[in-house]
Amino acid sequence: MYVSRCFVIKQSLAHIVCGAGLLLWLTVVVGCSGNEFGTPSDELAQFIAGVADSAGNPETFQAIFAAGTTPDESERSKYGSHAFWAKNVSISGDMATVTVEVSDSDDRVISELEWTAVQEAGQWKLKTAPLP
């Protein structure tokens, strides 16, 4: 009698552990299959936050701007010396207006500007991105 109870308890524990593992696996697979940024506004805000990093490479910097709108090469380093945060994002179809908070290298907010973006081939690109 004692042996069969131990066997039943071990089997029940095995089922619980297996079920918990399956539930964890499903949570990871289903939870990670969506858009990594969430909403289109979140995606655009993340894109804006990466502008300074893009300024480090001429090709990358050119790629974040819509065709024919890339600032002069002499302006590129200025983008790299600031931090940019999207405060407000307004999207209408393939166009967006973003209120951008600009900070200096000491993390002080120095300006709030309006930038515009468009989607080209499903990717957000900057159309206008003035600096302070």
N, C-alpha and C positions, 0 to 999 in steps of 0.2 A: 504494500500500500504506500509506504513512504517513498519508494523508488519511483512509482508511477506519478506521484504528486510532484516530485522534483522534475521529472521529465516534462510534465504539463507546464510547469512554471517556466522552465527553460525554453520550451517551445513558444509560450506566450511572449516572453521577453524578446525572443528572436523575431517574432512577428512585429512587435512594437518598434524595435530598432530598425528593421527593414522598412517598415512603413514611414518612420521618421526620416530615414535616408531618402526614400522616394519623394517625400514631401519637400525636403530641402532641395533636391535636384530639380523638381518641377518649379519651385520658387525661383531658383537661379535662372533656369532656361526661359521661363515665361517672363520674369521680371527684367531680364537683360535683352529681350528681343525687340524692344521699342526704340524710338528715337532717343539717342543718348542725350540730347539737349532738352527734350520736352517739347514745348510749344515753339512755333516759328519766332515769337518774340524772344524766347530764351536763346534760341539758336543765333539770332542776330546780336543779342547782347554779348554772347560768348565770342562772336566774331569781332565785335568792336573792342573787346578787352584784349584781343590778340594783335591789334594793329601795331603797337610799339614793337613787339617781337618780330613782326614781319618786316619792319624797317631795316633790320640787320642784313638783309640780303636783297640786292636789286631785283632779281627775278621774282622772289616771293612778294616783295613790295608791289611790283607792277601787277602781279596776279590778283591782288585784293581789290584792285580798282576796275571799274567798268571800262570797256573798250574806249580809248581816246580820252580818258579822264585822269590818268596818272599824273601826279604833280611832277614838277621838274626834279631831276636828280639832286639838285642843290638843296631841296626841301626834305629829302628822305631822312637825313640824320636828325632833323627837328622832331619828326614823328617818334623816333627811337628814344628821345630824351623826355618823353611825357608818358603818363599813364592815362588810359581812357576807360570810362565806365558809362554804360548806357543807363541813363536815369529814367527815360521814358521812350517807349518804342510804339510807333503808330504804323501799322501795316495796312496797305490797301492794294490787294492783288499782288503784283510783282514789284511794287514800289514801297519804300518805307522812309519815314522821317524819324530820326533819332535825336533826342536831346542828350548830348554827351558832356559829361563832367570831365574836365581836363585837370590833371594833377602834375605837379613838378616832381623832381627827383627826391624832394624831401617829403613827399606825400601830402603836400598842401594843395588844396583845390585853388586853381588860379583862374578858371574860366568855365563857363557853361555855353556850349555852342550847339547849333543845329546842323546835323549831317544828314545826307540823303543816301539811300542805297537802292539798288535794283537787283533783281534776280536775272542772272544769265546762265542758261543751261542748268537751272536748278540750284545754283550757288549764289549766295549774297555777295555783291560787289559794291564798293563805295562809288558813288557818283560825285558827291561833294563832301569834302572833309577838311574844312578850314581849320587853321591853327590860330591860337590867340595872338 
